[in-house]
Amino acid sequence: MISPVIGSKRNAPPFRYDIVGSFLRTDEIKTGRNLFEQGEITAEQLYEIENQEISKLLEQEKALGLKAVTDGEFRRSWWHLDFFFGIQGTQKISLNQGGGSKETAQRAESFKIVGKIAFTDHPMIGQFIKTQQLAGDTPVKMTIPSPALFHFVQDYNGNEIYPEREMLYADIIAVYRAAIQAFYDAGCRYLQLDDTTWGTLCSGKHRAHLRSRGIDPDQLAQDYVRLINESISLRPADMTIALHVCRGNFRSTWFAAGGYEPIAEVLFAQAEVDAFFLEYDNERSGDFAPLRFIRDQFVVLGLVTTKHGGLESKEQLKLRIEEAAQYVNIEQLCLSPQCGFASTEEGNMLTEEEQWDKLRLVIETANEVWI
């Protein structure tokens, strides 16, 4: 059985109990967005509705005891595309082939590079500043998709602007270096890169598909670690950057399965991020053995699922933390939900009450493990 006192608390990110970022959209947010889409309210009016709901969310997060809060991604439709759409040189595209429902068509979106990419006047900088104002003295954690995901998504859609991969890599790195500095200048000290490419590279099925396209998944992993490392290489010393590895979370679904072993030695031993947020809520994520490649980074164990209601056993969570501690020092471990609660505005298949119960479980468990 796990010892009652096995680790110490932390007052710097990542925290012993932490969150991935997104929260279920409130009814007011959903109504406001619908009214805006129907032309019944202005963008400014929607922004004020978002401010009010984000303020309420921040108060709930602080009352719960979270040491860093987020805006719940309340202003976003997608966890990743809203950021990509704001990059100069990208364009929203529809992947819908017709004949589908309105909801299906709405979700069949992506982006394409249509010009030289650059990070200028991105709306999320102002959004971060507003959230920090609303949060007061409590630090705000910012979440954006990773540079590896930017390349992975655009590679499927193709582009006619960058004939050479290294040219594109160089501009992606420049975009992210500018983004990181802009968020830092806005006051951000805790930035999370969300990334489903690594979940894809864990999957035997997806690795086979990549090979069928003439892509070596092992070389891609090497390229993407380099892309991430060079993108974050100029970050200020007092800025924490984490990487969240995801296998899909749209409306409680998933698209990739497989343990971390295929990517562990490359990602864990070479990536220069400060922390990894890793899904470990079910058998799709495999065992903890790949954590043997972790160096001095923190590992935030996503042991509590956000895909459905119902609480995990606190004692079972402690046992799983103890098992992970066989591979990583307990002082490098933390606890969180496996993902956000609403990677897109539709949200996962659980209630707001269940959402908050999940977070209470994370906090209570962490406070009993790290004294």
Phi and psi in degrees as a GROMACS rama.xvg file:
@    title "Ramachandran Plot"
@    xaxis  label "Phi"
@    yaxis  label "Psi"
@TYPE xy
-69.5258  143.949  ILE-2
-69.9408  144.851  SER-3
-62.3001  -30.6905  PRO-4
-126.416  104.444  VAL-5
-129.567  -5.98609  ILE-6
-157.797  171.101  GLY-7
-110.394  158.225  SER-8
-71.2709  166.08  LYS-9
-130.236  144.188  ARG-10
-117.044  19.3013  ASN-11
-135.258  152.117  ALA-12
-72.6727  148.148  PRO-13
-71.8162  150.367  PRO-14
-91.3739  159.965  PHE-15
-57.7279  -35.8162  ARG-16
-118.343  130.166  TYR-17
-143.469  175.735  ASP-18
-131.039  156.979  ILE-19
-81.6332  -41.5462  VAL-20
153.269  -50.1579  GLY-21
-89.3088  151.694  SER-22
-128.633  157.23  PHE-23
-57.0456  132.598  LEU-24
-68.8876  138.527  ARG-25
-75.7636  164.75  THR-26
-60.6595  -35.976  ASP-27
-64.9693  -39.0002  GLU-28
-64.943  -46.3561  ILE-29
-62.5056  -43.664  LYS-30
-64.0663  -44.8993  THR-31
-61.051  -41.128  GLY-32
-66.4413  -40.5153  ARG-33
-62.8879  -42.6253  ASN-34
-63.8206  -38.7489  LEU-35
-65.5058  -43.5845  PHE-36
-64.2344  -28.9966  GLU-37
-86.1272  -0.86115  GLN-38
78.583  16.6125  GLY-39
-91.2819  -17.4644  GLU-40
-134.283  160.286  ILE-41
-86.491  168.246  THR-42
-60.7238  -35.7353  ALA-43
-66.5572  -39.4161  GLU-44
-66.944  -39.8826  GLN-45
-63.176  -40.6237  LEU-46
-59.6743  -40.206  TYR-47
-68.8367  -37.9048  GLU-48
-61.1725  -44.1111  ILE-49
-61.1622  -42.2373  GLU-50
-58.5555  -44.7071  ASN-51
-63.1364  -43.7542  GLN-52
-73.324  -35.3963  GLU-53
-65.4108  -39.7321  ILE-54
-59.0525  -44.892  SER-55
-62.4136  -43.3827  LYS-56
-61.699  -44.9841  LEU-57
-60.1769  -40.4536  LEU-58
-64.6923  -38.4354  GLU-59
-65.3646  -42.5137  GLN-60
-62.7425  -44.1185  GLU-61
-68.0905  -40.4043  LYS-62
-62.6992  -32.0307  ALA-63
-71.1135  -24.6625  LEU-64
107.879  9.80243  GLY-65
-64.4233  139.452  LEU-66
-90.3541  -15.7578  LYS-67
-139.23  138.724  ALA-68
-118.184  164.712  VAL-69
-130.475  167.553  THR-70
-83.1135  7.32748  ASP-71
72.0414  4.9353  GLY-72
60.6248  31.5269  GLU-73
-63.8153  -23.7991  PHE-74
-88.4963  -2.80592  ARG-75
-103.606  153.702  ARG-76
-93.3931  -41.3654  SER-77
-119.571  150.148  TRP-78
-69.5837  -23.3419  TRP-79
-120.677  -42.5657  HIS-80
-66.6377  -33.9285  LEU-81
-59.1081  -36.7634  ASP-82
-69.4359  -44.6913  PHE-83
-63.5061  -39.114  PHE-84
-61.5816  -26.9278  PHE-85
-84.1055  -3.72149  GLY-86
-84.8987  129.501  ILE-87
-59.5145  135.312  GLN-88
97.3762  -0.0548275  GLY-89
-109.16  159.225  THR-90
-142.527  134.72  GLN-91
-66.705  136.862  LYS-92
-129.798  155.602  ILE-93
-100.317  135.354  SER-94
-102.73  3.85488  LEU-95
-74.2117  132.421  ASN-96
-94.7365  5.67715  GLN-97
93.7659  155.823  GLY-98
87.1693  -8.16432  GLY-99
-89.2648  173.883  GLY-100
-73.5027  169.112  SER-101
-60.7778  -40.824  LYS-102
-64.4776  -43.1969  GLU-103
-62.7006  -43.1788  THR-104
-63.6606  -39.3847  ALA-105
-62.2152  -35.4909  GLN-106
-82.8617  -16.1389  ARG-107
-87.0204  66.6362  ALA-108
-123.835  156.035  GLU-109
-158.077  -161.469  SER-110
-138.16  160.5  PHE-111
-137.144  144.551  LYS-112
-79.2186  124.292  ILE-113
-121.947  -0.430629  VAL-114
-163.841  174.963  GLY-115
-60.4065  129.138  LYS-116
-84.0298  147.323  ILE-117
-159.809  156.506  ALA-118
-104.383  100.139  PHE-119
-141.603  134.427  THR-120
51.6525  44.0649  ASP-121
-75.5354  131.718  HIS-122
-61.8182  -24.345  PRO-123
-72.1442  -17.1795  MET-124
-66.8686  -49.1457  ILE-125
-63.1036  -36.4544  GLY-126
-63.76  -40.7301  GLN-127
-62.7387  -46.0232  PHE-128
-57.8373  -43.6984  ILE-129
-63.7817  -42.3953  LYS-130
-62.6278  -40.9948  THR-131
-65.7024  -36.7208  GLN-132
-61.2424  -44.235  GLN-133
-68.3471  -30.617  LEU-134
-81.4643  -15.1712  ALA-135
68.8835  -127.527  GLY-136
-82.6868  -8.46125  ASP-137
-79.3696  129.231  THR-138
-62.5928  143.445  PRO-139
-105.117  127.861  VAL-140
-89.9404  131.092  LYS-141
-104.735  139.003  MET-142
-120.99  130.772  THR-143
-140.213  156.484  ILE-144
-68.9874  154.71  PRO-145
-80.1095  161.295  SER-146
-64.1242  -31.1098  PRO-147
-63.5359  -40.8381  ALA-148
-67.3846  -36.9222  LEU-149
-55.743  -47.6912  PHE-150
-66.5043  -42.9676  HIS-151
-61.6548  -43.7819  PHE-152
-68.3797  -46.8008  VAL-153
-66.5241  -26.886  GLN-154
-64.6927  -35.0181  ASP-155
-70.1978  -35.3937  TYR-156
-86.3267  -19.4252  ASN-157
77.0661  155.781  GLY-158
-151.45  152.794  ASN-159
-109.404  10.2606  GLU-160
-94.4495  -35.9964  ILE-161
-115.916  95.3488  TYR-162
-71.7566  -20.4882  PRO-163
-116.98  133.905  GLU-164
-59.7532  -41.7145  ARG-165
-65.1653  -31.5248  GLU-166
-64.3961  -42.2662  MET-167
-67.072  -45.8031  LEU-168
-53.5919  -45.3773  TYR-169
-61.0664  -39.6813  ALA-170
-76.7223  -32.5122  ASP-171
-62.2764  -44.7121  ILE-172
-59.3852  -43.6499  ILE-173
-63.108  -40.683  ALA-174
-60.4139  -48.0267  VAL-175
-72.7559  -34.0276  TYR-176
-62.6531  -41.8314  ARG-177
-66.1121  -39.7356  ALA-178
-64.1116  -46.7189  ALA-179
-60.5836  -43.5254  ILE-180
-66.7712  -38.2214  GLN-181
-65.1356  -42.6074  ALA-182
-65.4661  -39.4782  PHE-183
-62.057  -46.7759  TYR-184
-62.3096  -27.3443  ASP-185
-80.6674  -5.83025  ALA-186
111.304  -0.474549  GLY-187
-74.6484  129.242  CYS-188
-121.805  1.76129  ARG-189
-141.049  105.676  TYR-190
-121.182  133.505  LEU-191
-116.695  130.728  GLN-192
-98.3602  116.858  LEU-193
-92.0155  137.295  ASP-194
-151.297  116.187  ASP-195
-94.4659  -6.22832  THR-196
-64.7094  -36.2182  THR-197
-71.7572  -33.5597  TRP-198
-62.8211  -38.9017  GLY-199
-62.9185  -41.7287  THR-200
-74.6485  -8.25984  LEU-201
-84.151  -17.0243  CYS-202
-91.6859  124.831  SER-203
-59.8213  -39.57  GLY-204
-62.3282  -46.9528  LYS-205
-73.1267  -32.9475  HIS-206
-64.3265  -39.0213  ARG-207
-64.7639  -39.3575  ALA-208
-63.8869  -41.6139  HIS-209
-60.7545  -42.6464  LEU-210
-62.4642  -35.1521  ARG-211
-66.2041  -21.006  SER-212
-94.1422  5.68061  ARG-213
82.0649  19.4647  GLY-214
-109.075  127.289  ILE-215
-83.8507  112.306  ASP-216
-63.0407  -30.7926  PRO-217
-69.9672  -40.5835  ASP-218
-67.5338  -36.8013  GLN-219
-62.2912  -40.083  LEU-220
-60.9389  -43.9349  ALA-221
-61.4635  -44.8371  GLN-222
-61.4045  -40.5989  ASP-223
-74.16  -32.7309  TYR-224
-63.8805  -43.1293  VAL-225
-61.7688  -42.0269  ARG-226
-61.5477  -44.1141  LEU-227
-66.1422  -47.7908  ILE-228
-60.9155  -43.8074  ASN-229
-71.3234  -29.7329  GLU-230
-68.058  -33.9054  SER-231
-102.483  3.08031  ILE-232
-64.5167  -24.2282  SER-233
-100.894  11.3453  LEU-234
-62.38  144.465  ARG-235
-62.2267  152.687  PRO-236
-63.5102  -27.6448  ALA-237
-97.2686  21.9821  ASP-238
-112.607  124.806  MET-239
-91.063  129.315  THR-240
-121.347  124.368  ILE-241
-113.573  156.291  ALA-242
-119.688  124.07  LEU-243
-102.878  120.4  HIS-244
-95.4957  125.317  VAL-245
-128.671  150.321  CYS-246
-112.428  21.3646  ARG-247
102.725  139.614  GLY-248
-149.388  12.3194  ASN-249
-67.0929  116.858  PHE-250
47.0009  46.5947  ARG-251
70.8418  12.3971  SER-252
-96.7483  -179.152  THR-253
-149.427  160.539  TRP-254
-128.092  -8.8572  PHE-255
-138.233  144.206  ALA-256
-135.953  150.687  ALA-257
139.335  142.1  GLY-258
-68.3174  174.531  GLY-259
-81.6561  -4.93864  TYR-260
-53.7435  -42.7607  GLU-261
-61.9455  -22.856  PRO-262
-115.773  -6.60269  ILE-263
-60.1062  -48.1588  ALA-264
-66.6232  -35.1238  GLU-265
-75.4611  -51.691  VAL-266
-73.4738  -54.5747  LEU-267
-70.6763  -34.6357  PHE-268
-86.7663  -15.1394  ALA-269
-120.503  -27.8091  GLN-270
-67.23  136.809  ALA-271
-97.2899  21.2039  GLU-272
-71.2456  162.14  VAL-273
-83.8855  -23.6488  ASP-274
-155.687  152.782  ALA-275
-115.996  128.087  PHE-276
-97.3445  114.042  PHE-277
-120.237  131.321  LEU-278
-69.069  128.782  GLU-279
-147.702  39.7423  TYR-280
-91.7713  -10.2117  ASP-281
-160.415  -175.546  ASN-282
-66.382  -17.757  GLU-283
-60.6935  -24.835  ARG-284
-91.5204  -3.82786  SER-285
75.0904  -165.196  GLY-286
-95.2261  -175.97  ASP-287
-89.4095  -4.4986  PHE-288
-54.3637  -37.2278  ALA-289
-60.8229  -16.4006  PRO-290
-69.0914  -7.58839  LEU-291
-63.272  -18.0213  ARG-292
-87.2167  -6.39388  PHE-293
-63.9096  138.819  ILE-294
-99.9552  -106.643  ARG-295
-103.371  9.26654  ASP-296
-76.2451  162.499  GLN-297
-87.7846  149.723  PHE-298
-122.879  117.436  VAL-299
-97.2366  109.618  VAL-300
-79.0447  116.375  LEU-301
-86.7118  76.115  GLY-302
-90.5331  -18.4249  LEU-303
-102.686  118.405  VAL-304
-73.3957  145.97  THR-305
-105.332  4.44251  THR-306
-83.416  -16.3228  LYS-307
-158.727  164.321  HIS-308
-75.9955  -175.573  GLY-309
89.7211  129.129  GLY-310
-93.0242  140.029  LEU-311
-69.1293  159.503  GLU-312
-73.806  128.503  SER-313
-61.5544  -40.3027  LYS-314
-65.7859  -36.5815  GLU-315
-67.0382  -38.1824  GLN-316
-60.7696  -42.4038  LEU-317
-64.2977  -39.2847  LYS-318
-64.4692  -38.0543  LEU-319
-69.5723  -36.6465  ARG-320
-62.9892  -41.5705  ILE-321
-61.5873  -39.2156  GLU-322
-65.5326  -43.3754  GLU-323
-63.77  -32.3588  ALA-324
-69.1912  -8.30663  ALA-325
-71.9909  -19.3259  GLN-326
-113.379  -25.5891  TYR-327
-133.147  135.349  VAL-328
-52.3365  135.583  ASN-329
-56.2845  -28.2524  ILE-330
-72.0411  -11.9943  GLU-331
-100.166  2.261  GLN-332
-102.502  149.868  LEU-333
-142.344  177.941  CYS-334
-133.059  141.322  LEU-335
-156.031  171.683  SER-336
-64.1708  162.742  PRO-337
-71.753  -27.6511  GLN-338
-157.464  -171.442  CYS-339
-76.7487  173.602  GLY-340
-92.8478  -10.1164  PHE-341
-156.571  78.7794  ALA-342
-63.1098  -25.706  SER-343
-126.704  170.655  THR-344
-64.2743  -19.3125  GLU-345
-65.7853  -36.6223  GLU-346
83.3758  162.625  GLY-347
-82.3838  171.721  ASN-348
-89.0181  66.0394  MET-349
-152.385  168.084  LEU-350
-92.4075  166.342  THR-351
-61.7928  -38.1677  GLU-352
-62.09  -42.5766  GLU-353
-65.6782  -35.6644  GLU-354
-57.8135  -50.2068  GLN-355
-70.1339  -33.3332  TRP-356
-62.8047  -38.0892  ASP-357
-61.125  -43.9578  LYS-358
-68.9297  -36.8433  LEU-359
-61.2769  -39.6254  ARG-360
-63.0766  -43.83  LEU-361
-58.6766  -47.5287  VAL-362
-65.8241  -46.5218  ILE-363
-61.8342  -43.1914  GLU-364
-63.5976  -46.9756  THR-365
-61.4589  -39.8554  ALA-366
-68.3777  -21.0371  ASN-367
-89.5148  -20.7696  GLU-368
-91.1695  -43.1573  VAL-369
-108.854  101.024  TRP-370
